[in-house]
Amino acid sequence: MHYLEEIKSVARVVLIIAHGSRIRSIMLAASDMQMTNGDYVYFAFEPFQNPQVVGNMTWRSGNLDGRDEDARMAFRSLFKISPPVRYEENPEYRNFTQAIKQLTNEKYGYPLSDQEEVSPSAMAYYFATSIYGQVVSEMAKSGSGGDPHDGAAVSRLMWNRTYTILGQEIFINVSGDRESDWVLSQPDVNGNFKPIMEYSARQRILQPSRDPLDNSIRQIVWPNKRSSPPLNEPLCGYRGTKCVSGDGGGRNTVGGVVADVLQGTASWQQGSPIQNALNSTVDLIQQFFSVFNQYRRILHI
């Protein structure tokens, strides 16, 4: 794949937005080009779980091409960004979506399995209608004389608030845009994606995930001999032109700082340059997740 050759000369962090069924072939191609040895990091976006719509992001193919093991190893360099699934554990939400699945099958002949999610677009319409109804009801009860037909006025009353609907928190920011929570996942030793970081849009907090079995903090596993994140740029530059004779020293990288933040192992003194760097790094990561909120709004999901 020619674009992987281009990436070699300009980047070490790769963002993939593609159908889930394409991720495996992309990662295998990267593996064939020696780009999954720990010197590159890949992020893929999964807006929701529905193989019929967004594909299935997995290395498994039933070994039809004899390369499942190669794919599993390549996926060690891949991180998945997706919405959290914790609200699905809420009985109210689960019962509601089950009713939708039943109606979808009976009335429109479109069956959804238990593993498939109801389209976020459909749920977004329901959330929007519920929020509108709540705000109009508040206007009527307050006796403020507000006009429910004044769309701009009603809309402003929705801003900078968090709504709980079907057990899920819906956050509308000060500009009237919905911001979503995100989860960063990485394959475990068996190749199954497990959450390692969680981003709260309302609190603007990025924090490590915990293992539900023992409540321990999950650690990022870097697939290289150093067991550390790759350099943001090779020591001699992407094209090998930045090295001078005798210059073999290391280089401080944002990647190294990010690793400390994500794994919760950094230590510093208040007000120190290290703390300032870490704070800046957290802001950058949060901005990175915000990009996906913008992308989600563009796709109306």
Summary of the structure (lengths in Angstrom):
residues: 301
radius of gyration: 22.5
end to end distance: 29.6
largest distance: 78.1
contacts: 775
relative contact order: 0.11
helix: 41%
strand: 15%
